[in-house]
Amino acid sequence: SKTPGFSPTRDDRLDILDNIDLKVAGQNGSDIQFKIKRHTAFSKLMKDAIDVFQQQTGGVHS
């Protein structure tokens, strides 16, 4: 939904185009949200998702 009277600036539009909002759903029902740059390597995203999962659950990824 749009905010009445809101007009995004050029920087806002570039930020929207340059970033990806991502939600990763775990098998246990937990969700992890990330805001990543469009050019971020997928391997870095996977490592970060695993690290956050381990911190939140105390578990070990296999």
mmCIF file as Biopython writes it, N, C-alpha, C and O atoms, coordinates in Angstrom:
data_model
#
loop_
_atom_site.group_PDB
_atom_site.id
_atom_site.type_symbol
_atom_site.label_atom_id
_atom_site.label_alt_id
_atom_site.label_comp_id
_atom_site.label_asym_id
_atom_site.label_entity_id
_atom_site.label_seq_id
_atom_site.pdbx_PDB_ins_code
_atom_site.Cartn_x
_atom_site.Cartn_y
_atom_site.Cartn_z
_atom_site.occupancy
_atom_site.B_iso_or_equiv
_atom_site.auth_seq_id
_atom_site.auth_asym_id
_atom_site.pdbx_PDB_model_num
ATOM 1   N N  . SER A ? 1  ? 0.844  -1.188  0.000  1.0 0.0 1  A 1 
ATOM 2   C CA . SER A ? 1  ? 0.000  0.000   0.000  1.0 0.0 1  A 1 
ATOM 3   C C  . SER A ? 1  ? 0.879  1.238   0.000  1.0 0.0 1  A 1 
ATOM 4   O O  . SER A ? 1  ? 1.946  1.256   0.613  1.0 0.0 1  A 1 
ATOM 5   N N  . LYS A ? 2  ? 0.431  2.253   -0.680 1.0 0.0 2  A 1 
ATOM 6   C CA . LYS A ? 2  ? 1.184  3.502   -0.766 1.0 0.0 2  A 1 
ATOM 7   C C  . LYS A ? 2  ? 0.792  4.435   0.366  1.0 0.0 2  A 1 
ATOM 8   O O  . LYS A ? 2  ? -0.369 4.493   0.772  1.0 0.0 2  A 1 
ATOM 9   N N  . THR A ? 3  ? 1.766  5.151   0.859  1.0 0.0 3  A 1 
ATOM 10  C CA . THR A ? 3  ? 1.503  6.166   1.858  1.0 0.0 3  A 1 
ATOM 11  C C  . THR A ? 3  ? 1.071  7.428   1.132  1.0 0.0 3  A 1 
ATOM 12  O O  . THR A ? 3  ? 1.774  7.887   0.233  1.0 0.0 3  A 1 
ATOM 13  N N  . PRO A ? 4  ? -0.075 8.002   1.503  1.0 0.0 4  A 1 
ATOM 14  C CA . PRO A ? 4  ? -0.522 9.221   0.821  1.0 0.0 4  A 1 
ATOM 15  C C  . PRO A ? 4  ? 0.533  10.315  0.918  1.0 0.0 4  A 1 
ATOM 16  O O  . PRO A ? 4  ? 1.070  10.578  1.994  1.0 0.0 4  A 1 
ATOM 17  N N  . GLY A ? 5  ? 0.821  10.939  -0.197 1.0 0.0 5  A 1 
ATOM 18  C CA . GLY A ? 5  ? 1.776  12.028  -0.218 1.0 0.0 5  A 1 
ATOM 19  C C  . GLY A ? 5  ? 3.226  11.585  -0.238 1.0 0.0 5  A 1 
ATOM 20  O O  . GLY A ? 5  ? 4.127  12.423  -0.256 1.0 0.0 5  A 1 
ATOM 21  N N  . PHE A ? 6  ? 3.471  10.268  -0.235 1.0 0.0 6  A 1 
ATOM 22  C CA . PHE A ? 6  ? 4.850  9.773   -0.251 1.0 0.0 6  A 1 
ATOM 23  C C  . PHE A ? 6  ? 5.358  9.722   -1.678 1.0 0.0 6  A 1 
ATOM 24  O O  . PHE A ? 6  ? 4.747  9.104   -2.550 1.0 0.0 6  A 1 
ATOM 25  N N  . SER A ? 7  ? 6.468  10.370  -1.900 1.0 0.0 7  A 1 
ATOM 26  C CA . SER A ? 7  ? 7.107  10.346  -3.209 1.0 0.0 7  A 1 
ATOM 27  C C  . SER A ? 7  ? 8.554  9.921   -3.004 1.0 0.0 7  A 1 
ATOM 28  O O  . SER A ? 7  ? 9.358  10.695  -2.485 1.0 0.0 7  A 1 
ATOM 29  N N  . PRO A ? 8  ? 8.898  8.687   -3.410 1.0 0.0 8  A 1 
ATOM 30  C CA . PRO A ? 8  ? 10.263 8.226   -3.166 1.0 0.0 8  A 1 
ATOM 31  C C  . PRO A ? 8  ? 11.289 9.067   -3.912 1.0 0.0 8  A 1 
ATOM 32  O O  . PRO A ? 8  ? 11.072 9.486   -5.048 1.0 0.0 8  A 1 
ATOM 33  N N  . THR A ? 9  ? 12.405 9.300   -3.244 1.0 0.0 9  A 1 
ATOM 34  C CA . THR A ? 9  ? 13.489 10.048  -3.871 1.0 0.0 9  A 1 
ATOM 35  C C  . THR A ? 9  ? 14.246 9.124   -4.815 1.0 0.0 9  A 1 
ATOM 36  O O  . THR A ? 9  ? 14.014 7.916   -4.840 1.0 0.0 9  A 1 
ATOM 37  N N  . ARG A ? 10 ? 15.143 9.701   -5.582 1.0 0.0 10 A 1 
ATOM 38  C CA . ARG A ? 10 ? 15.961 8.897   -6.495 1.0 0.0 10 A 1 
ATOM 39  C C  . ARG A ? 10 ? 16.760 7.866   -5.698 1.0 0.0 10 A 1 
ATOM 40  O O  . ARG A ? 10 ? 16.882 6.717   -6.123 1.0 0.0 10 A 1 
ATOM 41  N N  . ASP A ? 11 ? 17.301 8.265   -4.549 1.0 0.0 11 A 1 
ATOM 42  C CA . ASP A ? 11 ? 18.067 7.336   -3.718 1.0 0.0 11 A 1 
ATOM 43  C C  . ASP A ? 11 ? 17.196 6.196   -3.211 1.0 0.0 11 A 1 
ATOM 44  O O  . ASP A ? 11 ? 17.645 5.052   -3.151 1.0 0.0 11 A 1 
ATOM 45  N N  . ASP A ? 12 ? 15.938 6.502   -2.842 1.0 0.0 12 A 1 
ATOM 46  C CA . ASP A ? 12 ? 15.008 5.456   -2.405 1.0 0.0 12 A 1 
ATOM 47  C C  . ASP A ? 12 ? 14.781 4.452   -3.523 1.0 0.0 12 A 1 
ATOM 48  O O  . ASP A ? 12 ? 14.790 3.243   -3.294 1.0 0.0 12 A 1 
ATOM 49  N N  . ARG A ? 13 ? 14.580 4.958   -4.729 1.0 0.0 13 A 1 
ATOM 50  C CA . ARG A ? 13 ? 14.327 4.073   -5.870 1.0 0.0 13 A 1 
ATOM 51  C C  . ARG A ? 13 ? 15.553 3.221   -6.175 1.0 0.0 13 A 1 
ATOM 52  O O  . ARG A ? 13 ? 15.422 2.037   -6.484 1.0 0.0 13 A 1 
ATOM 53  N N  . LEU A ? 14 ? 16.739 3.811   -6.092 1.0 0.0 14 A 1 
ATOM 54  C CA . LEU A ? 14 ? 17.957 3.041   -6.335 1.0 0.0 14 A 1 
ATOM 55  C C  . LEU A ? 14 ? 18.146 1.978   -5.264 1.0 0.0 14 A 1 
ATOM 56  O O  . LEU A ? 14 ? 18.587 0.868   -5.561 1.0 0.0 14 A 1 
ATOM 57  N N  . ASP A ? 15 ? 17.813 2.311   -4.014 1.0 0.0 15 A 1 
ATOM 58  C CA . ASP A ? 15 ? 17.916 1.351   -2.922 1.0 0.0 15 A 1 
ATOM 59  C C  . ASP A ? 15 ? 16.975 0.175   -3.161 1.0 0.0 15 A 1 
ATOM 60  O O  . ASP A ? 15 ? 17.346 -0.976  -2.931 1.0 0.0 15 A 1 
ATOM 61  N N  . ILE A ? 16 ? 15.770 0.460   -3.618 1.0 0.0 16 A 1 
ATOM 62  C CA . ILE A ? 16 ? 14.798 -0.593  -3.900 1.0 0.0 16 A 1 
ATOM 63  C C  . ILE A ? 16 ? 15.311 -1.499  -5.011 1.0 0.0 16 A 1 
ATOM 64  O O  . ILE A ? 16 ? 15.182 -2.720  -4.926 1.0 0.0 16 A 1 
ATOM 65  N N  . LEU A ? 17 ? 15.887 -0.912  -6.044 1.0 0.0 17 A 1 
ATOM 66  C CA . LEU A ? 17 ? 16.390 -1.693  -7.165 1.0 0.0 17 A 1 
ATOM 67  C C  . LEU A ? 17 ? 17.661 -2.456  -6.813 1.0 0.0 17 A 1 
ATOM 68  O O  . LEU A ? 17 ? 17.922 -3.515  -7.384 1.0 0.0 17 A 1 
ATOM 69  N N  . ASP A ? 18 ? 18.451 -1.937  -5.887 1.0 0.0 18 A 1 
ATOM 70  C CA . ASP A ? 18 ? 19.758 -2.503  -5.575 1.0 0.0 18 A 1 
ATOM 71  C C  . ASP A ? 18 ? 19.703 -3.571  -4.487 1.0 0.0 18 A 1 
ATOM 72  O O  . ASP A ? 18 ? 20.660 -4.328  -4.327 1.0 0.0 18 A 1 
ATOM 73  N N  . ASN A ? 19 ? 18.612 -3.648  -3.741 1.0 0.0 19 A 1 
ATOM 74  C CA . ASN A ? 19 ? 18.507 -4.583  -2.627 1.0 0.0 19 A 1 
ATOM 75  C C  . ASN A ? 19 ? 17.400 -5.599  -2.858 1.0 0.0 19 A 1 
ATOM 76  O O  . ASN A ? 19 ? 16.434 -5.341  -3.575 1.0 0.0 19 A 1 
ATOM 77  N N  . ILE A ? 20 ? 17.561 -6.754  -2.237 1.0 0.0 20 A 1 
ATOM 78  C CA . ILE A ? 20 ? 16.555 -7.811  -2.283 1.0 0.0 20 A 1 
ATOM 79  C C  . ILE A ? 20 ? 16.176 -8.132  -0.850 1.0 0.0 20 A 1 
ATOM 80  O O  . ILE A ? 20 ? 17.049 -8.395  -0.022 1.0 0.0 20 A 1 
ATOM 81  N N  . ASP A ? 21 ? 14.887 -8.114  -0.546 1.0 0.0 21 A 1 
ATOM 82  C CA . ASP A ? 21 ? 14.398 -8.554  0.752  1.0 0.0 21 A 1 
ATOM 83  C C  . ASP A ? 21 ? 14.033 -10.024 0.605  1.0 0.0 21 A 1 
ATOM 84  O O  . ASP A ? 21 ? 13.271 -10.392 -0.288 1.0 0.0 21 A 1 
ATOM 85  N N  . LEU A ? 22 ? 14.577 -10.864 1.482  1.0 0.0 22 A 1 
ATOM 86  C CA . LEU A ? 22 ? 14.433 -12.302 1.347  1.0 0.0 22 A 1 
ATOM 87  C C  . LEU A ? 22 ? 14.049 -12.901 2.685  1.0 0.0 22 A 1 
ATOM 88  O O  . LEU A ? 22 ? 14.597 -12.525 3.721  1.0 0.0 22 A 1 
ATOM 89  N N  . LYS A ? 23 ? 13.110 -13.832 2.664  1.0 0.0 23 A 1 
ATOM 90  C CA . LYS A ? 23 ? 12.726 -14.554 3.870  1.0 0.0 23 A 1 
ATOM 91  C C  . LYS A ? 23 ? 13.020 -16.032 3.636  1.0 0.0 23 A 1 
ATOM 92  O O  . LYS A ? 23 ? 12.556 -16.618 2.658  1.0 0.0 23 A 1 
ATOM 93  N N  . VAL A ? 24 ? 13.796 -16.630 4.545  1.0 0.0 24 A 1 
ATOM 94  C CA . VAL A ? 24 ? 14.141 -18.042 4.457  1.0 0.0 24 A 1 
ATOM 95  C C  . VAL A ? 24 ? 13.351 -18.776 5.529  1.0 0.0 24 A 1 
ATOM 96  O O  . VAL A ? 24 ? 13.457 -18.458 6.714  1.0 0.0 24 A 1 
ATOM 97  N N  . ALA A ? 25 ? 12.555 -19.761 5.112  1.0 0.0 25 A 1 
ATOM 98  C CA . ALA A ? 25 ? 11.727 -20.527 6.038  1.0 0.0 25 A 1 
ATOM 99  C C  . ALA A ? 25 ? 12.444 -21.820 6.410  1.0 0.0 25 A 1 
ATOM 100 O O  . ALA A ? 25 ? 12.851 -22.588 5.538  1.0 0.0 25 A 1 
ATOM 101 N N  . GLY A ? 26 ? 12.594 -22.051 7.704  1.0 0.0 26 A 1 
ATOM 102 C CA . GLY A ? 26 ? 13.217 -23.284 8.177  1.0 0.0 26 A 1 
ATOM 103 C C  . GLY A ? 26 ? 12.195 -24.398 8.272  1.0 0.0 26 A 1 
ATOM 104 O O  . GLY A ? 26 ? 10.992 -24.138 8.318  1.0 0.0 26 A 1 
ATOM 105 N N  . GLN A ? 27 ? 12.662 -25.637 8.302  1.0 0.0 27 A 1 
ATOM 106 C CA . GLN A ? 27 ? 11.766 -26.786 8.402  1.0 0.0 27 A 1 
ATOM 107 C C  . GLN A ? 27 ? 11.028 -26.807 9.728  1.0 0.0 27 A 1 
ATOM 108 O O  . GLN A ? 27 ? 9.965  -27.417 9.837  1.0 0.0 27 A 1 
ATOM 109 N N  . ASN A ? 28 ? 11.581 -26.146 10.736 1.0 0.0 28 A 1 
ATOM 110 C CA . ASN A ? 28 ? 10.948 -26.115 12.055 1.0 0.0 28 A 1 
ATOM 111 C C  . ASN A ? 28 ? 9.929  -24.981 12.187 1.0 0.0 28 A 1 
ATOM 112 O O  . ASN A ? 28 ? 9.393  -24.746 13.269 1.0 0.0 28 A 1 
ATOM 113 N N  . GLY A ? 29 ? 9.665  -24.278 11.076 1.0 0.0 29 A 1 
ATOM 114 C CA . GLY A ? 29 ? 8.672  -23.208 11.089 1.0 0.0 29 A 1 
ATOM 115 C C  . GLY A ? 29 ? 9.237  -21.830 11.371 1.0 0.0 29 A 1 
ATOM 116 O O  . GLY A ? 29 ? 8.501  -20.844 11.337 1.0 0.0 29 A 1 
ATOM 117 N N  . SER A ? 30 ? 10.532 -21.740 11.648 1.0 0.0 30 A 1 
ATOM 118 C CA . SER A ? 30 ? 11.130 -20.433 11.910 1.0 0.0 30 A 1 
ATOM 119 C C  . SER A ? 30 ? 11.436 -19.724 10.597 1.0 0.0 30 A 1 
ATOM 120 O O  . SER A ? 30 ? 11.682 -20.366 9.575  1.0 0.0 30 A 1 
ATOM 121 N N  . ASP A ? 31 ? 11.418 -18.408 10.633 1.0 0.0 31 A 1 
ATOM 122 C CA . ASP A ? 31 ? 11.740 -17.593 9.466  1.0 0.0 31 A 1 
ATOM 123 C C  . ASP A ? 31 ? 12.941 -16.716 9.786  1.0 0.0 31 A 1 
ATOM 124 O O  . ASP A ? 31 ? 13.074 -16.205 10.898 1.0 0.0 31 A 1 
ATOM 125 N N  . ILE A ? 32 ? 13.812 -16.549 8.801  1.0 0.0 32 A 1 
ATOM 126 C CA . ILE A ? 32 ? 14.955 -15.653 8.907  1.0 0.0 32 A 1 
ATOM 127 C C  . ILE A ? 32 ? 14.832 -14.660 7.769  1.0 0.0 32 A 1 
ATOM 128 O O  . ILE A ? 32 ? 14.683 -15.056 6.613  1.0 0.0 32 A 1 
ATOM 129 N N  . GLN A ? 33 ? 14.894 -13.364 8.085  1.0 0.0 33 A 1 
ATOM 130 C CA . GLN A ? 33 ? 14.774 -12.347 7.050  1.0 0.0 33 A 1 
ATOM 131 C C  . GLN A ? 33 ? 16.130 -11.708 6.794  1.0 0.0 33 A 1 
ATOM 132 O O  . GLN A ? 33 ? 16.889 -11.419 7.718  1.0 0.0 33 A 1 
ATOM 133 N N  . PHE A ? 34 ? 16.412 -11.497 5.511  1.0 0.0 34 A 1 
ATOM 134 C CA . PHE A ? 34 ? 17.657 -10.880 5.081  1.0 0.0 34 A 1 
ATOM 135 C C  . PHE A ? 34 ? 17.348 -9.742  4.137  1.0 0.0 34 A 1 
ATOM 136 O O  . PHE A ? 34 ? 16.368 -9.789  3.392  1.0 0.0 34 A 1 
ATOM 137 N N  . LYS A ? 35 ? 18.175 -8.727  4.166  1.0 0.0 35 A 1 
ATOM 138 C CA . LYS A ? 35 ? 18.168 -7.683  3.147  1.0 0.0 35 A 1 
ATOM 139 C C  . LYS A ? 35 ? 19.560 -7.715  2.545  1.0 0.0 35 A 1 
ATOM 140 O O  . LYS A ? 35 ? 20.541 -7.373  3.205  1.0 0.0 35 A 1 
ATOM 141 N N  . ILE A ? 36 ? 19.638 -8.129  1.289  1.0 0.0 36 A 1 
ATOM 142 C CA . ILE A ? 36 ? 20.937 -8.322  0.658  1.0 0.0 36 A 1 
ATOM 143 C C  . ILE A ? 36 ? 21.074 -7.439  -0.573 1.0 0.0 36 A 1 
ATOM 144 O O  . ILE A ? 36 ? 20.084 -7.032  -1.180 1.0 0.0 36 A 1 
ATOM 145 N N  . LYS A ? 37 ? 22.303 -7.156  -0.922 1.0 0.0 37 A 1 
ATOM 146 C CA . LYS A ? 37 ? 22.588 -6.436  -2.160 1.0 0.0 37 A 1 
ATOM 147 C C  . LYS A ? 37 ? 22.371 -7.394  -3.326 1.0 0.0 37 A 1 
ATOM 148 O O  . LYS A ? 37 ? 22.591 -8.599  -3.200 1.0 0.0 37 A 1 
ATOM 149 N N  . ARG A ? 38 ? 21.945 -6.860  -4.438 1.0 0.0 38 A 1 
ATOM 150 C CA . ARG A ? 38 ? 21.668 -7.670  -5.617 1.0 0.0 38 A 1 
ATOM 151 C C  . ARG A ? 38 ? 22.909 -8.449  -6.082 1.0 0.0 38 A 1 
ATOM 152 O O  . ARG A ? 38 ? 22.774 -9.533  -6.650 1.0 0.0 38 A 1 
ATOM 153 N N  . HIS A ? 39 ? 24.109 -7.912  -5.848 1.0 0.0 39 A 1 
ATOM 154 C CA . HIS A ? 39 ? 25.327 -8.559  -6.322 1.0 0.0 39 A 1 
ATOM 155 C C  . HIS A ? 39 ? 25.958 -9.509  -5.295 1.0 0.0 39 A 1 
ATOM 156 O O  . HIS A ? 39 ? 27.044 -10.033 -5.544 1.0 0.0 39 A 1 
ATOM 157 N N  . THR A ? 40 ? 25.306 -9.743  -4.149 1.0 0.0 40 A 1 
ATOM 158 C CA . THR A ? 40 ? 25.845 -10.638 -3.128 1.0 0.0 40 A 1 
ATOM 159 C C  . THR A ? 40 ? 25.906 -12.071 -3.660 1.0 0.0 40 A 1 
ATOM 160 O O  . THR A ? 40 ? 24.948 -12.557 -4.260 1.0 0.0 40 A 1 
ATOM 161 N N  . ALA A ? 41 ? 27.021 -12.736 -3.438 1.0 0.0 41 A 1 
ATOM 162 C CA . ALA A ? 41 ? 27.179 -14.121 -3.887 1.0 0.0 41 A 1 
ATOM 163 C C  . ALA A ? 41 ? 26.210 -15.032 -3.132 1.0 0.0 41 A 1 
ATOM 164 O O  . ALA A ? 41 ? 25.999 -14.867 -1.930 1.0 0.0 41 A 1 
ATOM 165 N N  . PHE A ? 42 ? 25.623 -15.998 -3.851 1.0 0.0 42 A 1 
ATOM 166 C CA . PHE A ? 42 ? 24.675 -16.923 -3.235 1.0 0.0 42 A 1 
ATOM 167 C C  . PHE A ? 42 ? 25.349 -17.727 -2.122 1.0 0.0 42 A 1 
ATOM 168 O O  . PHE A ? 42 ? 24.711 -18.038 -1.116 1.0 0.0 42 A 1 
ATOM 169 N N  . SER A ? 43 ? 26.617 -18.064 -2.286 1.0 0.0 43 A 1 
ATOM 170 C CA . SER A ? 43 ? 27.332 -18.826 -1.260 1.0 0.0 43 A 1 
ATOM 171 C C  . SER A ? 43 ? 27.406 -18.049 0.057  1.0 0.0 43 A 1 
ATOM 172 O O  . SER A ? 43 ? 27.320 -18.648 1.128  1.0 0.0 43 A 1 
ATOM 173 N N  . LYS A ? 44 ? 27.564 -16.726 -0.008 1.0 0.0 44 A 1 
ATOM 174 C CA . LYS A ? 44 ? 27.584 -15.894 1.201  1.0 0.0 44 A 1 
ATOM 175 C C  . LYS A ? 44 ? 26.212 -15.900 1.863  1.0 0.0 44 A 1 
ATOM 176 O O  . LYS A ? 44 ? 26.112 -15.996 3.086  1.0 0.0 44 A 1 
ATOM 177 N N  . LEU A ? 45 ? 25.156 -15.799 1.065  1.0 0.0 45 A 1 
ATOM 178 C CA . LEU A ? 45 ? 23.804 -15.844 1.605  1.0 0.0 45 A 1 
ATOM 179 C C  . LEU A ? 45 ? 23.558 -17.168 2.323  1.0 0.0 45 A 1 
ATOM 180 O O  . LEU A ? 45 ? 23.008 -17.181 3.424  1.0 0.0 45 A 1 
ATOM 181 N N  . MET A ? 46 ? 23.958 -18.278 1.712  1.0 0.0 46 A 1 
ATOM 182 C CA . MET A ? 46 ? 23.761 -19.588 2.328  1.0 0.0 46 A 1 
ATOM 183 C C  . MET A ? 46 ? 24.539 -19.688 3.645  1.0 0.0 46 A 1 
ATOM 184 O O  . MET A ? 46 ? 24.008 -20.182 4.640  1.0 0.0 46 A 1 
ATOM 185 N N  . LYS A ? 47 ? 25.788 -19.226 3.657  1.0 0.0 47 A 1 
ATOM 186 C CA . LYS A ? 47 ? 26.592 -19.276 4.877  1.0 0.0 47 A 1 
ATOM 187 C C  . LYS A ? 47 ? 25.940 -18.446 5.976  1.0 0.0 47 A 1 
ATOM 188 O O  . LYS A ? 47 ? 25.851 -18.889 7.121  1.0 0.0 47 A 1 
ATOM 189 N N  . ASP A ? 48 ? 25.484 -17.243 5.632  1.0 0.0 48 A 1 
ATOM 190 C CA . ASP A ? 48 ? 24.848 -16.372 6.621  1.0 0.0 48 A 1 
ATOM 191 C C  . ASP A ? 48 ? 23.557 -16.989 7.146  1.0 0.0 48 A 1 
ATOM 192 O O  . ASP A ? 48 ? 23.278 -16.912 8.342  1.0 0.0 48 A 1 
ATOM 193 N N  . ALA A ? 49 ? 22.767 -17.599 6.267  1.0 0.0 49 A 1 
ATOM 194 C CA . ALA A ? 49 ? 21.512 -18.233 6.689  1.0 0.0 49 A 1 
ATOM 195 C C  . ALA A ? 49 ? 21.802 -19.377 7.656  1.0 0.0 49 A 1 
ATOM 196 O O  . ALA A ? 49 ? 21.111 -19.527 8.663  1.0 0.0 49 A 1 
ATOM 197 N N  . ILE A ? 50 ? 22.812 -20.179 7.359  1.0 0.0 50 A 1 
ATOM 198 C CA . ILE A ? 50 ? 23.179 -21.291 8.237  1.0 0.0 50 A 1 
ATOM 199 C C  . ILE A ? 50 ? 23.687 -20.767 9.577  1.0 0.0 50 A 1 
ATOM 200 O O  . ILE A ? 50 ? 23.326 -21.301 10.625 1.0 0.0 50 A 1 
ATOM 201 N N  . ASP A ? 51 ? 24.516 -19.732 9.554  1.0 0.0 51 A 1 
ATOM 202 C CA . ASP A ? 51 ? 25.032 -19.146 10.798 1.0 0.0 51 A 1 
ATOM 203 C C  . ASP A ? 51 ? 23.899 -18.634 11.683 1.0 0.0 51 A 1 
ATOM 204 O O  . ASP A ? 51 ? 23.900 -18.877 12.889 1.0 0.0 51 A 1 
ATOM 205 N N  . VAL A ? 52 ? 22.940 -17.931 11.099 1.0 0.0 52 A 1 
ATOM 206 C CA . VAL A ? 52 ? 21.809 -17.400 11.874 1.0 0.0 52 A 1 
ATOM 207 C C  . VAL A ? 52 ? 20.975 -18.543 12.432 1.0 0.0 52 A 1 
ATOM 208 O O  . VAL A ? 52 ? 20.562 -18.499 13.591 1.0 0.0 52 A 1 
ATOM 209 N N  . PHE A ? 53 ? 20.724 -19.566 11.620 1.0 0.0 53 A 1 
ATOM 210 C CA . PHE A ? 53 ? 19.957 -20.724 12.081 1.0 0.0 53 A 1 
ATOM 211 C C  . PHE A ? 53 ? 20.638 -21.365 13.288 1.0 0.0 53 A 1 
ATOM 212 O O  . PHE A ? 53 ? 19.983 -21.682 14.280 1.0 0.0 53 A 1 
ATOM 213 N N  . GLN A ? 54 ? 21.950 -21.554 13.199 1.0 0.0 54 A 1 
ATOM 214 C CA . GLN A ? 54 ? 22.679 -22.173 14.304 1.0 0.0 54 A 1 
ATOM 215 C C  . GLN A ? 54 ? 22.641 -21.309 15.556 1.0 0.0 54 A 1 
ATOM 216 O O  . GLN A ? 54 ? 22.528 -21.833 16.664 1.0 0.0 54 A 1 
ATOM 217 N N  . GLN A ? 55 ? 22.734 -20.003 15.399 1.0 0.0 55 A 1 
ATOM 218 C CA . GLN A ? 55 ? 22.670 -19.103 16.554 1.0 0.0 55 A 1 
ATOM 219 C C  . GLN A ? 55 ? 21.295 -19.157 17.208 1.0 0.0 55 A 1 
ATOM 220 O O  . GLN A ? 55 ? 21.184 -19.153 18.434 1.0 0.0 55 A 1 
ATOM 221 N N  . GLN A ? 56 ? 20.243 -19.208 16.382 1.0 0.0 56 A 1 
ATOM 222 C CA . GLN A ? 56 ? 18.886 -19.179 16.923 1.0 0.0 56 A 1 
ATOM 223 C C  . GLN A ? 56 ? 18.492 -20.499 17.563 1.0 0.0 56 A 1 
ATOM 224 O O  . GLN A ? 56 ? 17.746 -20.512 18.542 1.0 0.0 56 A 1 
ATOM 225 N N  . THR A ? 57 ? 18.981 -21.607 17.024 1.0 0.0 57 A 1 
ATOM 226 C CA . THR A ? 57 ? 18.526 -22.907 17.499 1.0 0.0 57 A 1 
ATOM 227 C C  . THR A ? 57 ? 19.563 -23.656 18.319 1.0 0.0 57 A 1 
ATOM 228 O O  . THR A ? 57 ? 19.237 -24.624 19.005 1.0 0.0 57 A 1 
ATOM 229 N N  . GLY A ? 58 ? 20.809 -23.210 18.249 1.0 0.0 58 A 1 
ATOM 230 C CA . GLY A ? 58 ? 21.866 -23.959 18.913 1.0 0.0 58 A 1 
ATOM 231 C C  . GLY A ? 58 ? 22.162 -25.259 18.189 1.0 0.0 58 A 1 
ATOM 232 O O  . GLY A ? 58 ? 22.886 -26.116 18.695 1.0 0.0 58 A 1 
ATOM 233 N N  . GLY A ? 59 ? 21.596 -25.396 17.004 1.0 0.0 59 A 1 
ATOM 234 C CA . GLY A ? 59 ? 21.743 -26.622 16.227 1.0 0.0 59 A 1 
ATOM 235 C C  . GLY A ? 59 ? 22.947 -26.598 15.318 1.0 0.0 59 A 1 
ATOM 236 O O  . GLY A ? 59 ? 23.643 -25.591 15.182 1.0 0.0 59 A 1 
ATOM 237 N N  . VAL A ? 60 ? 23.167 -27.735 14.705 1.0 0.0 60 A 1 
ATOM 238 C CA . VAL A ? 60 ? 24.266 -27.894 13.763 1.0 0.0 60 A 1 
ATOM 239 C C  . VAL A ? 60 ? 23.678 -28.269 12.422 1.0 0.0 60 A 1 
ATOM 240 O O  . VAL A ? 60 ? 22.847 -29.172 12.330 1.0 0.0 60 A 1 
ATOM 241 N N  . HIS A ? 61 ? 24.107 -27.578 11.383 1.0 0.0 61 A 1 
ATOM 242 C CA . HIS A ? 61 ? 23.641 -27.875 10.033 1.0 0.0 61 A 1 
ATOM 243 C C  . HIS A ? 61 ? 24.420 -29.055 9.496  1.0 0.0 61 A 1 
ATOM 244 O O  . HIS A ? 61 ? 25.643 -29.104 9.628  1.0 0.0 61 A 1 
ATOM 245 N N  . SER A ? 62 ? 23.729 -30.008 8.891  1.0 0.0 62 A 1 
ATOM 246 C CA . SER A ? 62 ? 24.425 -31.170 8.324  1.0 0.0 62 A 1 
ATOM 247 C C  . SER A ? 62 ? 24.367 -31.162 6.822  1.0 0.0 62 A 1 
ATOM 248 O O  . SER A ? 62 ? 24.900 -32.066 6.178  1.0 0.0 62 A 1 
#
